[in-house]
Amino acid sequence: MPDTIPPDSTLPEPALPEPAAFSHLASPPQPNTPSALSSTPYFRAVSPPSSPAVAPPPSPAVPRPVRILLADDHALVRRGVRLILEREPDLEVVAEAGDGAEAVHAARGQDIDLAVLDIAMPRHSGLQATRELTALKPGLRVLMLTMHDNEQYLFQALKAGACGYVLKSVADLDLVAACRAAMRDEPFLYPGAVTALIRNYLDRVRHGEENAEHVLTPREEEVLKLVAEGHSSKEIAELLFISLKTVHRHRANVLHKLGLRDRLELTRYAIRAGLIEP
């Protein structure tokens, strides 16, 4: 006879484990904190890697503005010129003067790079101040600022030591460029001044005052130099081992070729041509 399965009620109750066996599951999970992790042998708190300290790049050196002395006998003109210059970050007016004497005095007590001078001022003109300033401070640059579009003033300013000539009528257009050119050791002349220089040069060429070596023979140049040094015709003949008549002929040829009239003009020409020292 086959085995029969007793009813459910007759099955024995399964044995349940003691509650203590599940006590490790009933404990709440530990928080995931560095202290908790470090309490177990499987975890170790690790600090994030620190970046090496990097010094900030040095800031580029800012060049010092050009320090300018401004001299003009009209306060209103100085104010306008100052406004033009100080709009530029590389230009700074550090001293002002009402005439040339004040400009020289100011330059003695100031560290200046550039002087902007009116050419016609009372007591001490811009030309006089230019000569004194360039002797006092050989590295100082000087610009002439003037209302005179005049060749004579232009040549006198350049001879005095100015490196530029700027007209007040166009100062708002030219002055800043002239200042920067001066600090680069470049001359600055307004267009009319350039024309005047070219015209003056061509006039001297036409009158034989340029490239004399192409006009005079070597012997004539020797005679010219000795005449300008004050030697008499007889002394020249002895020095050059030529006859007195030959000296007279050379001298006449020199006067004719150069368009000159006498010893005084010959001497002036020799100085301009660099044949003798003034």
Secondary structure by P-SEA (a helix, b strand, c coil): cccccccccccccccccccccccccccccccccaaaaaacccbbbbcccccccccccccccccccbbbbbbcccaaaaaaaaaaaacccccccccccccaaaaaaaaaaccccbbbbccccccccaaaaaaaaaaacccbbbbbbcccccaaaaaaaaaaccccccccccccccaaaaaaaaaacbbbbcaaaaaaaaaaaaaaaaaccccccccccaaaaaaaaaaaacccaaaaaaaacccaaaaaaaaaaaaaaaccccaaaaaaaaaaaccccc
